[in-house]
């Protein structure tokens, strides 16, 4: 496929609106990128007294714990999680139902009928506190202004996919939400040195998301530059 930025194929660019400009003009709400840290001890505490069957790993459970943690800390009510596979999205939904019963958990995928997906999304929309999991079918063509959190469980190679997915949380609502949250989980041991974790690639998914958003939002350039030259504070919440 040709690059949309190729003027020979698509002609010269007429106008470009960045995220920053759209936010300033009230077309989108502002956003926060959150790296939510989860320790092995938190995972152990979450599964105490609960049973999980199959090949569930500590990393997979940490993803569920991290989402619950960010929803409690920052207060988003409707989260969409993005996964690299349909199976992974369905498993996340099943675990979340068992771990956090106060949060309604739903799953959609391309194998479902249009009416089934629509009914599930409507139930998600009407829930007080809810999460809906998917692999790719909610990246485009979904307009649910109540979504206030997108959650990247697995690394995503495509910057376009990241930006489109993030856009789900930036829709303006009648009662304007303060922020849309773009969340990346970070799983580490309690005593791990965060600088070593960064060097080891634990933060690779976060870096990919930040770079994708920076391509569409000039406001992130200073933050990226600060981290690159050691001027910013690296913090896991």
PEWOQUI-V163701 format. One line per field, one symbol per residue. phi: phi as a letter, one per 30 degrees, with the letter a starting at -180 (. if undefined). psi: psi as a letter, one per 20 degrees, with the letter a starting at -180 (. if undefined). burial: 1 if it has 16 or more other C-alpha atoms within 10 Angstrom, else 0. Layout:
phi->???
psi->???
burial->???
This chain:
phi->.dddddddccidddabcdeedddddidbddbbccccdbcdddddddcdiccbcicdcddddddddddddddddcidcbccccbdbddddddedddddddbddcdcbbbaddddedddddddddeddddbabbcacbdcdbibbbeddbacbcdcebddddddddddddccddceceddbccccbdbcadecdddddddddjdcedddddddddddcadddedddddddciccccbcd
psi->qqpijohhgirqpgqpprggghghjjhqqrrpppooqprhhhgghhipjqpprbkprhgghhggggghghhhgijqhoqpppriqgghgghgggghhhgniippprpqriiqqghggggghhgghiqgoqqpqrfiijgqjpnnhipjpqongqqphphgggggghhhijpprgnpqgqppoppqoprqhjqphghgghijhjggggggggghhhjoiiigggghgghjkhrpppp.
burial->000000000000000001111010000111101111111101100100000000000011111111111110000111111110010111011011101000111111100000001000100110001111111111100001111111111111001011101111111100001011111111110000010010000110111111111111100000010000000000000
